[in-house]
Amino acid sequence: MFERRLTFRSLQSQVARRGVSHTLLRGQGGFLIFLWVVGMVVTLVLLGSQLLALGWTGFILFSGYGMTRANLGDLQVRESLLRSVIEELCPPGEIMDGGLRALVHQGAGNLVRVALGVDVLEKTHGPDSD
């Protein structure tokens, strides 16, 4: 039925990927891109230094990584991203019965809560060694 296996690790991977786009599109990423463009104009056009432009790009990438990690640390953001991943992997679109569709939606919500709970446990107690 599913083309991909739905595991906790695959959910984490998908959430991390979507976290980058979420940070850029809905978080502080717009400001970060603005800073990068301004820095590139200053370093390349005004100063003419490609090496400085490379350093500036590295700094912006490092800052973006920190912003994305901070954004993914927010439980509301993680819940939203998990829900979008699960709805994409398990779409209830073909179910015509309203009651069954509601049950599938409720099940997806339960899966989101379980995944968030496991994620919080892993952060507090460390990953399972199995």
KEKEMAR-982394 format. One record per atom (N, C-alpha, C): residue number from 1; atom name; x, y, z. Coordinates in Angstrom, 2 decimals. Each point is the difference from the previous one (the first is absolute). Example, Ala and Ser with C-alpha at 12.3 -4.5 7.8 and 13.67 -1.06 7.14 Angstrom:
<pts>
PT:i:at:u:v:w
PT:1:N:13.19:-5.69:7.80 $
PT:1:CA:-0.89:1.19:0.00 $
PT:1:C:0.90:1.20:0.00 $
PT:2:N:-0.35:1.05:-0.72 $
PT:2:CA:0.82:1.19:0.06 $
PT:2:C:-0.77:1.09:0.73 $
</pts>
This chain:
<pts>
PT:i:at:u:v:w
PT:1:N:0.82:-1.19:0.00 $
PT:1:CA:-0.82:1.19:0.00 $
PT:1:C:0.87:1.26:0.00 $
PT:2:N:1.03:0.05:0.83 $
PT:2:CA:0.88:1.16:0.07 $
PT:2:C:1.25:-0.27:-0.82 $
PT:3:N:0.44:1.03:-0.71 $
PT:3:CA:1.23:-0.13:-0.76 $
PT:3:C:1.22:0.06:0.91 $
PT:4:N:-0.11:0.72:1.11 $
PT:4:CA:1.10:0.13:0.94 $
PT:4:C:-0.43:-0.56:1.34 $
PT:5:N:0.97:-0.51:0.75 $
PT:5:CA:-0.30:-0.49:1.34 $
PT:5:C:-0.16:1.18:0.94 $
PT:6:N:-1.01:-0.07:0.84 $
PT:6:CA:-0.26:1.06:0.96 $
PT:6:C:0.61:-0.43:1.34 $
PT:7:N:1.20:0.48:0.27 $
PT:7:CA:0.67:-0.30:1.26 $
PT:7:C:0.29:1.31:0.72 $
PT:8:N:0.36:-0.11:1.26 $
PT:8:CA:0.31:1.20:0.77 $
PT:8:C:1.21:0.71:-0.60 $
PT:9:N:1.00:-0.77:-0.42 $
PT:9:CA:1.21:0.60:-0.59 $
PT:9:C:-0.33:0.72:-1.32 $
PT:10:N:-0.88:-0.60:-0.80 $
PT:10:CA:-0.36:0.66:-1.26 $
PT:10:C:-0.81:1.27:0.27 $
PT:11:N:-0.84:-0.02:1.05 $
PT:11:CA:-0.73:1.21:0.38 $
PT:11:C:0.97:1.09:0.44 $
PT:12:N:1.00:-0.37:0.81 $
PT:12:CA:0.98:0.97:0.45 $
PT:12:C:0.76:0.60:-1.19 $
PT:13:N:0.35:-0.83:-0.94 $
PT:13:CA:0.73:0.46:-1.17 $
PT:13:C:-0.84:0.98:-0.82 $
PT:14:N:-1.25:-0.34:-0.22 $
PT:14:CA:-0.89:0.87:-0.76 $
PT:14:C:-0.24:1.33:0.72 $
PT:15:N:-0.15:-0.06:1.33 $
PT:15:CA:-0.22:1.22:0.77 $
PT:15:C:1.23:0.90:-0.08 $
PT:16:N:1.19:-0.60:0.07 $
PT:16:CA:1.23:0.79:-0.10 $
PT:16:C:0.10:0.68:-1.37 $
PT:17:N:-0.35:-0.72:-1.06 $
PT:17:CA:0.05:0.60:-1.34 $
PT:17:C:-1.00:1.15:-0.13 $
PT:18:N:-1.19:-0.24:0.52 $
PT:18:CA:-1.01:1.04:-0.10 $
PT:18:C:0.29:1.16:0.94 $
PT:19:N:0.78:-0.25:1.03 $
PT:19:CA:0.35:1.06:0.93 $
PT:19:C:0.79:1.10:-0.66 $
PT:20:N:0.84:-0.36:-0.95 $
PT:20:CA:0.79:1.01:-0.72 $
PT:20:C:-0.93:0.90:-0.81 $
PT:21:N:-0.90:-0.59:-0.76 $
PT:21:CA:-0.90:0.83:-0.80 $
PT:21:C:-0.95:0.79:0.89 $
PT:22:N:-0.42:-0.59:1.12 $
PT:22:CA:-0.88:0.72:0.93 $
PT:22:C:0.72:1.22:0.57 $
PT:23:N:1.27:-0.17:0.35 $
PT:23:CA:0.78:1.13:0.53 $
PT:23:C:0.15:1.09:-1.06 $
PT:24:N:0.28:-0.40:-1.23 $
PT:24:CA:0.20:1.00:-1.05 $
PT:24:C:-1.29:0.70:-0.39 $
PT:25:N:-1.11:-0.73:-0.03 $
PT:25:CA:-1.24:0.58:-0.50 $
PT:25:C:-0.87:0.61:1.09 $
PT:26:N:0.01:-0.57:1.21 $
PT:26:CA:-0.89:0.49:1.05 $
PT:26:C:0.72:0.49:1.24 $
PT:27:N:1.26:-0.32:0.13 $
PT:27:CA:0.75:0.39:1.18 $
PT:27:C:0.83:1.24:-0.27 $
PT:28:N:1.20:0.02:0.54 $
PT:28:CA:0.88:1.16:-0.12 $
PT:28:C:0.87:-0.08:-1.25 $
PT:29:N:-0.28:-0.94:-0.87 $
PT:29:CA:0.84:-0.20:-1.18 $
PT:29:C:-0.03:1.14:-0.98 $
PT:30:N:-1.12:0.71:-0.10 $
PT:30:CA:-0.07:1.14:-0.91 $
PT:30:C:1.02:1.07:0.37 $
PT:31:N:0.12:0.27:1.28 $
PT:31:CA:0.99:0.96:0.48 $
PT:31:C:1.41:-0.50:-0.28 $
PT:32:N:0.21:-1.31:0.17 $
PT:32:CA:1.32:-0.58:-0.26 $
PT:32:C:0.38:0.13:-1.46 $
PT:33:N:-0.93:-0.24:-0.90 $
PT:33:CA:0.27:0.14:-1.44 $
PT:33:C:0.28:1.46:-0.34 $
PT:34:N:-0.74:0.91:0.61 $
PT:34:CA:0.24:1.43:-0.20 $
PT:34:C:1.43:0.37:0.43 $
PT:35:N:0.42:-0.49:1.18 $
PT:35:CA:1.36:0.27:0.47 $
PT:35:C:1.05:-0.56:-0.96 $
PT:36:N:-0.27:-1.19:-0.52 $
PT:36:CA:0.96:-0.61:-0.93 $
PT:36:C:0.14:0.85:-1.26 $
PT:37:N:-1.13:0.43:-0.55 $
PT:37:CA:0.04:0.81:-1.23 $
PT:37:C:0.74:1.31:0.25 $
PT:38:N:-0.31:0.67:1.11 $
PT:38:CA:0.68:1.26:0.31 $
PT:38:C:1.50:-0.25:0.16 $
PT:39:N:0.35:-1.07:0.71 $
PT:39:CA:1.41:-0.32:0.19 $
PT:39:C:0.71:-0.32:-1.30 $
PT:40:N:-0.69:-0.69:-0.90 $
PT:40:CA:0.61:-0.33:-1.28 $
PT:40:C:0.22:1.25:-0.84 $
PT:41:N:-0.95:0.92:0.04 $
PT:41:CA:0.17:1.26:-0.74 $
PT:41:C:1.21:0.75:0.55 $
PT:42:N:0.10:0.07:1.31 $
PT:42:CA:1.12:0.73:0.61 $
PT:42:C:1.32:-0.67:-0.32 $
PT:43:N:0.08:-1.33:0.17 $
PT:43:CA:1.29:-0.67:-0.18 $
PT:43:C:0.40:-0.13:-1.47 $
PT:44:N:-0.94:-0.25:-0.88 $
PT:44:CA:0.37:-0.19:-1.41 $
PT:44:C:0.05:1.30:-0.79 $
PT:45:N:-1.01:0.85:0.18 $
PT:45:CA:-0.08:1.20:-0.82 $
PT:45:C:0.87:1.12:0.58 $
PT:46:N:-0.15:0.27:1.27 $
PT:46:CA:0.73:1.13:0.59 $
PT:46:C:1.44:-0.34:0.32 $
PT:47:N:0.22:-1.20:0.58 $
PT:47:CA:1.36:-0.36:0.40 $
PT:47:C:0.72:-0.86:-1.04 $
PT:48:N:-0.77:-0.69:-0.85 $
PT:48:CA:0.60:-0.85:-1.03 $
PT:48:C:0.76:-1.19:0.55 $
PT:49:N:-0.42:-0.52:1.13 $
PT:49:CA:0.72:-1.10:0.64 $
PT:49:C:-0.83:-1.28:-0.04 $
PT:50:N:0.45:-0.93:-0.83 $
PT:50:CA:-0.70:-1.28:-0.07 $
PT:50:C:0.22:-0.84:1.26 $
PT:51:N:1.18:0.11:0.58 $
PT:51:CA:0.29:-0.75:1.22 $
PT:51:C:-0.88:0.47:1.15 $
PT:52:N:-0.18:1.29:0.12 $
PT:52:CA:-0.87:0.54:1.04 $
PT:52:C:-1.46:-0.41:-0.26 $
PT:53:N:-0.40:-0.05:-1.26 $
PT:53:CA:-1.35:-0.44:-0.35 $
PT:53:C:-0.20:-1.46:0.40 $
PT:54:N:1.02:-0.82:-0.20 $
PT:54:CA:-0.08:-1.41:0.41 $
PT:54:C:-0.13:-0.11:1.51 $
PT:55:N:0.78:0.79:0.73 $
PT:55:CA:-0.11:0.00:1.46 $
PT:55:C:-1.36:0.47:0.48 $
PT:56:N:-0.55:1.02:-0.66 $
PT:56:CA:-1.32:0.51:0.35 $
PT:56:C:-1.06:-1.08:-0.24 $
PT:57:N:0.12:-0.70:-1.12 $
PT:57:CA:-0.95:-1.08:-0.29 $
PT:57:C:0.09:-1.10:1.04 $
PT:58:N:1.20:-0.35:0.42 $
PT:58:CA:0.16:-0.99:1.06 $
PT:58:C:-0.63:0.44:1.30 $
PT:59:N:0.18:1.27:0.34 $
PT:59:CA:-0.61:0.53:1.21 $
PT:59:C:-1.52:-0.06:-0.07 $
PT:60:N:-0.57:0.36:-1.15 $
PT:60:CA:-1.46:-0.03:-0.17 $
PT:60:C:-0.51:-1.44:0.07 $
PT:61:N:0.73:-0.95:-0.62 $
PT:61:CA:-0.42:-1.41:0.08 $
PT:61:C:0.04:-0.50:1.44 $
PT:62:N:1.02:0.35:0.73 $
PT:62:CA:0.11:-0.39:1.40 $
PT:62:C:-1.15:0.61:0.81 $
PT:63:N:-0.32:1.26:-0.25 $
PT:63:CA:-1.11:0.66:0.69 $
PT:63:C:-1.33:-0.66:-0.37 $
PT:64:N:-0.16:-0.35:-1.27 $
PT:64:CA:-1.22:-0.68:-0.44 $
PT:64:C:-0.17:-1.35:0.65 $
PT:65:N:1.11:-0.70:0.17 $
PT:65:CA:-0.05:-1.30:0.69 $
PT:65:C:-0.48:0.20:1.43 $
PT:66:N:0.53:1.00:0.68 $
PT:66:CA:-0.43:0.28:1.37 $
PT:66:C:-1.46:0.40:0.07 $
PT:67:N:-0.45:0.81:-0.94 $
PT:67:CA:-1.41:0.40:-0.03 $
PT:67:C:-0.92:-1.20:-0.24 $
PT:68:N:0.42:-0.87:-0.90 $
PT:68:CA:-0.82:-1.18:-0.30 $
PT:68:C:-0.08:-0.91:1.22 $
PT:69:N:1.12:-0.22:0.68 $
PT:69:CA:-0.02:-0.82:1.22 $
PT:69:C:-0.90:0.61:1.06 $
PT:70:N:0.08:1.32:0.17 $
PT:70:CA:-0.86:0.67:0.98 $
PT:70:C:-1.47:-0.11:-0.40 $
PT:71:N:-0.27:0.13:-1.29 $
PT:71:CA:-1.36:-0.10:-0.50 $
PT:71:C:-0.55:-1.41:0.22 $
PT:72:N:0.83:-1.01:-0.24 $
PT:72:CA:-0.44:-1.38:0.20 $
PT:72:C:-0.13:-0.35:1.48 $
PT:73:N:0.60:0.79:0.87 $
PT:73:CA:-0.14:-0.23:1.43 $
PT:73:C:-1.37:0.41:0.53 $
PT:74:N:-0.73:0.80:-0.75 $
PT:74:CA:-1.34:0.44:0.38 $
PT:74:C:-0.98:-1.15:-0.25 $
PT:75:N:-0.69:-0.44:1.05 $
PT:75:CA:-0.91:-1.15:-0.14 $
PT:75:C:-1.16:0.28:-0.94 $
PT:76:N:-0.48:1.23:-0.05 $
PT:76:CA:-1.09:0.32:-0.91 $
PT:76:C:0.44:-0.13:-1.46 $
PT:77:N:1.21:0.43:-0.28 $
PT:77:CA:0.53:-0.12:-1.36 $
PT:77:C:0.19:-1.47:-0.34 $
PT:78:N:0.57:-0.78:0.93 $
PT:78:CA:0.21:-1.44:-0.25 $
PT:78:C:-1.34:-0.70:-0.23 $
PT:79:N:-1.00:0.36:0.80 $
PT:79:CA:-1.32:-0.61:-0.17 $
PT:79:C:-0.58:0.31:-1.37 $
PT:80:N:0.11:1.25:-0.41 $
PT:80:CA:-0.50:0.41:-1.31 $
PT:80:C:0.72:-0.75:-1.13 $
PT:81:N:1.33:-0.10:0.11 $
PT:81:CA:0.77:-0.70:-1.03 $
PT:81:C:-0.30:-1.49:-0.01 $
PT:82:N:-0.10:-0.60:1.18 $
PT:82:CA:-0.36:-1.43:0.07 $
PT:82:C:-1.36:-0.25:-0.62 $
PT:83:N:-0.96:0.85:0.33 $
PT:83:CA:-1.34:-0.18:-0.55 $
PT:83:C:0.01:0.09:-1.52 $
PT:84:N:0.76:0.94:-0.55 $
PT:84:CA:0.04:0.13:-1.47 $
PT:84:C:0.68:-1.21:-0.64 $
PT:85:N:1.05:-0.54:0.63 $
PT:85:CA:0.66:-1.19:-0.53 $
PT:85:C:-0.95:-1.19:0.02 $
PT:86:N:-0.67:-0.20:1.14 $
PT:86:CA:-0.91:-1.14:0.13 $
PT:86:C:-1.18:0.13:-0.96 $
PT:87:N:-0.53:1.19:-0.15 $
PT:87:CA:-1.12:0.18:-0.94 $
PT:87:C:0.43:-0.22:-1.45 $
PT:88:N:1.28:0.31:-0.30 $
PT:88:CA:0.49:-0.26:-1.35 $
PT:88:C:0.22:-1.49:-0.23 $
PT:89:N:0.53:-0.69:1.01 $
PT:89:CA:0.29:-1.43:-0.16 $
PT:89:C:-1.26:-0.87:0.10 $
PT:90:N:-0.98:0.46:0.77 $
PT:90:CA:-1.23:-0.77:0.21 $
PT:90:C:-1.21:0.88:-0.28 $
PT:91:N:-0.21:0.40:-1.25 $
PT:91:CA:-1.11:0.92:-0.29 $
PT:91:C:-1.35:-0.72:0.08 $
PT:92:N:-0.97:0.61:0.68 $
PT:92:CA:-1.33:-0.62:0.07 $
PT:92:C:-0.88:0.41:-1.18 $
PT:93:N:0.59:0.51:-1.06 $
PT:93:CA:-0.74:0.56:-1.12 $
PT:93:C:-0.94:-0.96:-0.70 $
PT:94:N:0.30:-1.30:-0.03 $
PT:94:CA:-0.83:-0.94:-0.73 $
PT:94:C:-1.15:-0.54:0.83 $
PT:95:N:-0.06:0.33:1.28 $
PT:95:CA:-1.05:-0.51:0.88 $
PT:95:C:-1.22:0.91:-0.13 $
PT:96:N:-1.12:-0.59:-0.42 $
PT:96:CA:-1.21:0.78:-0.22 $
PT:96:C:-0.87:0.10:1.26 $
PT:97:N:0.01:-1.04:0.84 $
PT:97:CA:-0.82:-0.01:1.20 $
PT:97:C:0.53:1.02:1.01 $
PT:98:N:-0.85:0.92:0.41 $
PT:98:CA:0.42:1.07:0.90 $
PT:98:C:0.47:-0.51:1.35 $
PT:99:N:-0.69:-1.01:0.54 $
PT:99:CA:0.38:-0.55:1.30 $
PT:99:C:1.37:-0.66:-0.05 $
PT:100:N:0.23:-0.77:-1.06 $
PT:100:CA:1.29:-0.67:-0.15 $
PT:100:C:1.10:1.02:-0.25 $
PT:101:N:-0.30:1.02:-0.77 $
PT:101:CA:0.98:1.06:-0.24 $
PT:101:C:0.38:0.69:1.31 $
PT:102:N:-1.00:0.25:0.87 $
PT:102:CA:0.27:0.62:1.30 $
PT:102:C:0.89:-0.91:0.86 $
PT:103:N:-0.25:-1.32:-0.07 $
PT:103:CA:0.83:-0.94:0.76 $
PT:103:C:1.44:-0.01:-0.51 $
PT:104:N:0.17:0.06:-1.31 $
PT:104:CA:1.35:0.04:-0.56 $
PT:104:C:0.70:1.29:0.42 $
PT:105:N:-0.72:1.11:-0.03 $
PT:105:CA:0.57:1.28:0.43 $
PT:105:C:0.38:-0.05:1.49 $
PT:106:N:-0.86:-0.61:0.80 $
PT:106:CA:0.28:-0.16:1.43 $
PT:106:C:1.23:-0.89:0.21 $
PT:107:N:0.10:-1.06:-0.79 $
PT:107:CA:1.16:-0.88:0.09 $
PT:107:C:1.29:0.71:-0.37 $
PT:108:N:-0.06:0.87:-1.00 $
PT:108:CA:1.18:0.78:-0.37 $
PT:108:C:0.39:0.94:1.13 $
PT:109:N:-1.00:0.60:0.65 $
PT:109:CA:0.28:0.86:1.15 $
PT:109:C:0.63:-0.78:1.15 $
PT:110:N:-0.48:-1.23:0.21 $
PT:110:CA:0.59:-0.85:1.05 $
PT:110:C:1.45:-0.34:-0.34 $
PT:111:N:0.26:-0.29:-1.26 $
PT:111:CA:1.37:-0.31:-0.42 $
PT:111:C:0.92:1.20:0.21 $
PT:112:N:-0.50:1.19:-0.27 $
PT:112:CA:0.78:1.22:0.24 $
PT:112:C:0.33:0.12:1.48 $
PT:113:N:-1.00:-0.21:0.88 $
PT:113:CA:0.25:0.11:1.44 $
PT:113:C:0.98:-1.05:0.49 $
PT:114:N:-0.10:-1.22:-0.51 $
PT:114:CA:0.94:-1.05:0.39 $
PT:114:C:1.42:0.34:-0.47 $
PT:115:N:0.11:0.45:-1.25 $
PT:115:CA:1.33:0.35:-0.54 $
PT:115:C:0.61:1.15:0.79 $
PT:116:N:-0.82:1.00:0.37 $
PT:116:CA:0.52:1.10:0.81 $
PT:116:C:0.43:-0.49:1.38 $
PT:117:N:-0.79:-0.91:0.58 $
PT:117:CA:0.36:-0.56:1.30 $
PT:117:C:1.32:-0.77:-0.05 $
PT:118:N:0.18:-0.80:-1.03 $
PT:118:CA:1.25:-0.75:-0.16 $
PT:118:C:1.16:0.96:-0.20 $
PT:119:N:-0.24:1.04:-0.78 $
PT:119:CA:1.04:0.99:-0.25 $
PT:119:C:0.42:0.70:1.29 $
PT:120:N:-0.96:0.37:0.83 $
PT:120:CA:0.31:0.65:1.28 $
PT:120:C:0.75:-0.97:0.91 $
PT:121:N:-0.42:-1.27:0.03 $
PT:121:CA:0.70:-0.99:0.82 $
PT:121:C:1.43:-0.20:-0.48 $
PT:122:N:0.21:-0.04:-1.30 $
PT:122:CA:1.36:-0.15:-0.53 $
PT:122:C:0.88:1.19:0.37 $
PT:123:N:-0.59:1.19:-0.01 $
PT:123:CA:0.79:1.18:0.34 $
PT:123:C:0.35:0.03:1.49 $
PT:124:N:-0.88:-0.51:0.85 $
PT:124:CA:0.26:0.05:1.43 $
PT:124:C:0.81:-1.19:0.50 $
PT:125:N:-0.21:-1.18:-0.59 $
PT:125:CA:0.66:-1.21:0.50 $
PT:125:C:1.03:-0.58:-0.96 $
PT:126:N:0.13:0.56:-1.18 $
PT:126:CA:0.92:-0.52:-0.99 $
PT:126:C:-0.68:-1.03:-0.89 $
PT:127:N:0.56:-0.25:-1.18 $
PT:127:CA:-0.61:-0.96:-0.92 $
PT:127:C:0.10:-1.43:0.55 $
PT:128:N:-0.96:-0.80:-0.41 $
PT:128:CA:-0.02:-1.41:0.39 $
PT:128:C:1.17:-0.71:-0.66 $
PT:129:N:0.66:-0.85:0.71 $
PT:129:CA:1.21:-0.66:-0.52 $
PT:129:C:-0.31:-1.26:-0.80 $
PT:130:N:-1.25:-0.35:-0.16 $
PT:130:CA:-0.35:-1.23:-0.75 $
PT:130:C:0.23:0.15:-1.45 $
</pts>
